[in-house]
């Protein structure tokens, strides 16, 4: 067992907190809920990350779901290096934007047009502005625990790192900013119906993570997403699928392909940047044509459509389109899940999965909404996480997050991780 964090990680992190709030540029990276200083990383290749002390970890965070083909993939890396030599940013059109747009639209057939941005947060913010403009309505309906970025009016009852803050939202967001945001528990058809009965003519859009991953993986009840499609159509509201995480991960065409549902707008991120900052939102030509310069809905970004990010995304999607990629990934994941389910049987732990993403919840039954996730034994999760880390396994560092299997993981690595999990649960729940 290695001592983690190592001396160099602690030294660098202690220095960093003097210059960067909390020593991190995104709160969940701080390991606040884990109770230790986070390791500081210097390199990664495939499914292995290496910290500044030389400790190696089998990585299941994958930069929060970014990497499907693993870190520093040779093909993606070669394409990016070639592109960088030609220039990294122009603030003007490049061919790479067109090529990636064509690839995304080919893989996600519900999309007719897309607009690129630099993050998932930007994608959601822009999509909802567009939804409000298209419908002429003010209200947005979201679900508790679904995280849609750090936009002011969407931080109410959000998941992800927000869930670990004292108030579950954020100071600095005036009440008036959230007065048009309605948030209710996930998987509750009855509450959706009540909201539409009282506000239906004012609801511009329902936004949902079709398979929430920012409160851990929470699977939608049978028919719930179809119900949302039906009720939004009935009341003239738009259905927005936030597929920043599920896009290209749970199926080649995302969750909308998995569940055979056509949303009006889709937001994408993470995977489409191939390790570089990128996001996108898209939908029908009718809706997307409201965007400037064609229409009057303003949206802009200096680095939007950055050619380096577009190249990385294009190379990534080319890899994913190979006939064997998803078949091998899901076969590997299912084998891992099957054995993991056997390991957790004696313990008050449940496993939730979708495609290549999973969460071990420290409660007896898989949660169906955010309040049930809150019932998890957070102290047990933290102790388990520390054990995993000390034994060279890097999971996403929060009970409120999903972990990911990638094409770079090998079956022998997964077998090793299963053994560490077995020992870790025995450590946390001694007989």
N, C-alpha and C positions, 0 to 999 in steps of 0.2 A: 504494500500500500504506500503510495506516494504522498508526501505532505503537500497539500494544495490549499490555498495558493502558496506558491514558492516565494523566495526572498525577492526576486526581481519583480514579480508581479506586485507584491505588496509595496515595494519601493516606488514603482512607477505610478501605481494607483494613488498612493498617498501624496505624491507630487501633483498628480492630475487634479485632485480635488481642490487644490489651491487656485486653479485656473478655469476649471469647468465645473458648473454646479453638480455636486454629487459625484464628480469624476466621470460622468457619462453624458452622452448626447441623446440618449433615449432611456427613460427611467428604469425599465425592467432589466436592463443590463447591469444594474447596480448590485444585484443579488440581495437586495434589502430583505426580501421574505425568506431567503435561504440562510441568512445569518452569518455570512462570511464575505471576505473580500473576493471579488471575481478574479479569475485568471486573466491576464492580459496576453493577447495573442499576437504572434508575429507571422505565421504562415499556415497554409492549408493546402492539401492536395487530395483529390478524391474524397474519401469519407473521413480523413484524418486531419485534425487541427493540432497545431503545436504552439505552446505558449512560450513566453520569453525566458522561462526556466528550463525549456527543453522537454517539458511534460507533453505527452501525446494523448489525444482523446479520440475515440470514435464518435463522430459528430452526428447528432440527431436533430440539431436546431436548424442546420442548413441555411444560416443567416435568415432565420424566421421564415423558412419555406421558399427561399429564392432558388436554391440549386436543386434541379432535378437530375442533372448528369454529374453532380459532384463538384467540388472545388477545383478551380484551375484546370478545367477540362482542356485537353490539348487542342481540340478543334476550335473551341470558342476563343481560347487564348491566342491562337495563331491569327484568327480573323480580326480580333481586336488590335493586336500589334500592327498588323498590316494597315488597318484603318487609321490608327494613331499617327503613323508616319505621313499620312496624307493631310492631316489636320484634325483637330478635335472638336471644334465648334465654329460655326459660321454665322449663326443668327439668320440663316437663309435656307431655302429648300435644299435637301439632299436626296439622292436616289434611295438611300437606305430607309428613309421614312416610308416611301412608297412600297418597297419590297416587304417590310415588316407588316405594314397595314394589309397588304394582299395576303400574307401568310396567316395573320390572325383571322381575317374574314373567311378564309378557306377552312380554317379549323373550327371556328365558332359560327356556324351558318345562320344564327339568328342576327348576326351583325351585318349591316350593309355599309356602314361608314364608321370610322374611328377617329378620334383626336388624341394625340399624344401629349402627355404632361410629364412631370418629373417625379411624381410620387402617387401612392394610392390615396393619400389625403386629398391631393389636388384633383384626382380623378373623381372622387365622391363629391367634393365641393362643387365641381363644375357640372357634374351630371344632375345634381339636385337643383342648381340654378336653372339649368335647361328644363328640367321637369316643371318647375314653377312657372317658367315663361310659357311653356307649351300649353299648360292647363289653365293658367291665369289664377292659380290657387296658392294659398300661403302655407298650409300645414304639411308636415312630413311625419309619417308614422314609422317608428323603428321599434326594435325589440331589445329589452333589457339584456345586457351582456354582449350584444353584437357591437363590435368596435368598428367604426367607419372613419378612423383618422381623428386628428385633434382639432377639427373644425369646431368653433365655439358652440354652435347650436346642436352639435351631435355628441357632445361630451356627457350629456345627461344619461345616467344609467348605462354607461359604456363598460365594455369588458377590457381585456388585455391589461396593460400596466396601470390603467386608470383604476382598475378594481382593487389595486393594492394601496391606493391613496386613502387617506383618512376619511374623506367625504365621498369617494367614488365619483367625483366630478372634478371641477377645478375652480378655485377663486379666480377672479378676473373675467368671468363670464357673466355679464349683466343678465338679470332675470328676463328682461325684454328680448334678449337674444335667443332664449329657449322657449318663449311662449308659444311658438308655432311648431314646437317639436313634441310629439306624443310618443311615449315609450311604455310598452306593456310587456308582460312575460312572453317569451317564445313558446310556441306550440299551444297557444290558447286561442282556439277558434272563437270561443264564446266572447272573449274580450275584444277580439278584432271586430266581430259583428256589432258589439255595443259602441265601439268607437265610430264605426261607419254610420250607425244609426244616428248618432249625435253630430258628427262632423263630416259625413260623407261628401257633401257638396263642396267642402273646403279643403279636402285632402288632395294635394298635388301628387304625392307618391308614397308608396310603401317601399322602404329600403330594408333589405334583409341579407345577411350572410346565409345562403341557401343551406349550407352545413356550417353552422358557427364553429369557428376555431379560435376565437379570441376570448372564450371563457373555457377553453379546452374544447375538444371535439364533442359537440352535442348534436345528435342526429335528429332531423325533423320527423315528427310523427307521420305515419302513413296518411297521405292525402293533404297534409298541411300546406305544402307549397302549391299544390293544385288549387286548394281553397283560396289562397292569396291571389292566384292568377284570376280566378273566377270573380271574386268580390271587387278587385280593382277594376276589372273590365266592366262590371255592372255599374259602378259608380263613376266611371270616367277618369279614374286615377291611373297613374303609371306604376308599373311594378319594376323596381330597380334591384337587380341582383348584384351584390357586392362580391365579386369573384376575385378580389385581390389575392386571396389565398387559394381558393378552390379552383380558380382558372388554370387549366392545363394540368392540374395535379390529380383530381379525382376522376378525370376522363379527358381525352384529347380535346373535347369541346366544353370542358368544365362541368359544373353541377347541372347546368341547364340541359346538357346532353344526357347526363346520368338520369335525370328525372323527367326528361322529355317535356320541358316547359320553355316557352318563349317569353322572356321578360321584355319590357319595352326599352330599358337601358341596362347596360352592363358596365361595371367598372373592373379594371384589370390592373395588375402591378406585379411586383416581385419577379416572377419567372420571365416576364416579357423583357426585362432588362438584363437578364443573364449575368447578374452580379453588379450591374451599374444602375444608377437611379433612373427609373422609368415607370410610368403609369399610363393608362389609357382609359377612355370611356367611349362607348359606342352604342349604336342602335339603328333604327330605320333611317333612311334618307330623309323622310318627312320630318322627323324630329331633329336630326343632326343638322339639317339645312337652316335651322334657326340660328346657328352659331355664326358670329362674325368671321369672315367678311361677307358671307352670303346673306346672313340675317343680322339681327340686332342684339343677340345675346353675346356679351363680351366675355372673352376668355383669352389669356395670353401667357407666354412664358419664354424667357430668354433661352433657356436650355431645353425647351420642349423639342422632342424629336432629335435629340443629340445623336450624331452619327455613330459615335462609339457605342453608346447604349443600344442603338438600333441594330448595329452589327452583332453585338453580343446576344441580343434577343433573337435575331434572325437565325444565327447559328444554333442557338438553343432549341428553337422550334423545329429546325431541320432534323436535329437529333431525335426529338420526340416523335417525329412523324415516321421514323423507321418502323417497319412492320413488326419488329420484335420488341420494341422498347417497353411499351406499356404491359404487354403480356408477361415479359420477364419480371418487370418491377412488381406487378400485382401478385404474381405467383410467389415471389420472394417474400412480399409483405404478408400474404395470407399464411404462409408457412410459419413466419415469425409470430403472427397473432395467435395462431392455433396453439403453439407451444406456450406462449405467454399466458393464454387463458388457463392452461393447466397449472402453471406455476402459481397463479394468484388465487386459486381455488380456496386454500385454507385461510386466506386473509380478508379483512374488510376493505378490499380493493376491487375496483371494476375497470374494465378496459373498453374504451369507445374508439371506434375506427371508421375511416372512410377512405377507400383507396390507399394511398401511401402516407396518410397522416393518422396519428393516434394520440390518445391521452390516457394515462393511468390516473384514475380518480381515487383518492383515498376516502372512499365511502362504499358501502355495500352494493349499491345499485347505481347504474349509469344515470347521471342527471339528465333531466329533460328541459331544464331552464336554468337561469342564472341563480335564482334563490337556492336551488338544490345544489349547485356548484359550491355556494357559500357554506354548505353543510359539511364539506370535506374536512378531514383532519389536517389542517395546514401545517401543524407542527410535525406530524408524521411525514408529510410530503417533504418538508425541509430536511429532516434527518435522512430520509431515503436519498434525496438529491445529493446531499453531502457525501454519502457513502458511494454513490455512483461516480461522482466526480473524482473522489480519491482513488477509485479503481479504473479510471481512464474512460469513462463514458460521459459524454456531454449531451444531456437532454435540454430542451427549452426550459430555462430557469424560472418557471412559475407554474403553479397548479392551474392557472387560468390560461395556459397556452397549449398549443398542439406541438407535437414532435413529428419528425418527418423521416421516412425512409427514401433513399435516393438510388439512382441507377448505379452509383459507385459503391454502395455497400455490398459486401460479399456474404455468402451464407456462413462462411467460417467466422466472420466478424459478428454476424447476428447471433450465432451460437455462443460466442464468447459473452456477448451482452446479456443473453438469456441467463447464463450462469451467474453473472454479476447481479442481475435482478433477483435471482433466487436467493443469493446470499444477502443482498441488500434488504429484502423483505424479512428474512430471518433475523437480521440485525435490528430492524425497526420494531418487529413484533416478536420478541423472544418468547419462547414457550416457558 
